[in-house]
Amino acid sequence: MDRSVSVWTMLLFIAGCAILVVAAWNLPNLARWGDDYGNVLVFLAFFMMMSIGGRWFWTGIDAIWNAVRGRNNA
């Protein structure tokens, strides 16, 4: 039973958490940025940032969960 999580996965998890916190912190700025740069561009940039952050966050959660449960991290 492999109960470890790679350092790279944990770094991505931490980066994903940071991205999601920064995104949440900047929610009030979206309307102003939409006025300055265009709603579509701001939406696409915000969506991409949240997608990447969410992907890294859930990759870390899955790896941690599998290590806790003792599953192979394939």
Buried (B, 14 or more C-beta within 10 A) or exposed (E): EEEEBEEEBEEBBEBBBEBBEEBEEEEEEBEEBBEEEEEEEBEEEBEEBBEBBBEBBEBBEBBBEBBEEEBEBE
